[in-house]
């Protein structure tokens, strides 16, 4: 079994084995570090006159990055791409190739807890060809493309299966090659996963509660929790279609102001979607949007112990999902404010 076949089979086993371990969640922005190893193939690294050519090798590297939000991040890596060996009639040549690259990374939910990501950037390469009394060195910059699948293994640990390509490394004297890399990576993210409340956990009911009457003084009923609904009819969409970044923060500033002024209040953030797309995808999107709103509240000074997060997906429509107007009303975030009698 060659290196490529072993790596492919192990990668499939790795991704299948990790799937049951994870839970639906989101991660805030933060830094991460990782290491990768896998199969390296230096395409076109040998000339036509070669007798024997070995373009395969083991590549490895280390990398680090920063996620600005659950979608966009910046990543830097240092890599030993792998060696190439060619046997010609007049002798043998060996090529060594290393790289340092910087790329913009975009991540998108794929299925359940699996994410797919793509990278676009530039690689600084450093190459040397030696042998048969010849030594040629050169370096430069070339475009880089990458893609992969990642799945969380724990609150901080992430597993990746990834592919990376650098275009036309080398020069006219040493020749050119197109390095390909397929490998596995382990990533330690310093920002832990945020685990929202399960969809089966109901938010607090919005009903009046009347306590048992006391023998002497008649008890006053609890005031109803305050429900504030933000949908696309209030100042425009809170989110872009199919996205989780907040577009209209002004619509939720009334909630922010209330929570900042009255620090004894508690808030439940409940995300809803329309019925377009699969129920599973909409469930995750609603959880993601609710977490993004909760994160905005935290950035405004609302402590984590005052916030609960729920995602209801498409299960609780308040309007007809067969019309544009109805779907706009169903794409909403609800705030339930409680604790109005627990005053300092």
ABEGO torsion letter per residue (X at the ends): XBAAAAAAAAAAAAAAAAAAABBBBBBBBEBBBBBBBEBBBBBGABBAABABBBABBBBBBBBBBBBABAABBBBBBBBBAEBBBBBBAAEBBBBBBBBBBBBBBBBBBABEABBBBBBBBBBBBBBBBBEGGBBBBBBEBBBBBBBBBBBBABAABBBBBBBBBBBGBEBAAAEBBBBBBBBBBBBBBABBBBBBBBAABBBBBBBBBBBBBBAABBBBBBBBBBBBBBBAABGEBABBBGBABBABAAAAAAAAAAAAABAABBBBBBBBBBABEBAAAAAAAAAAAAAAAAAAAAAAGBBAAABBBBBAEAABBABBAABAAAAAAABBBBBBBBGAABBX
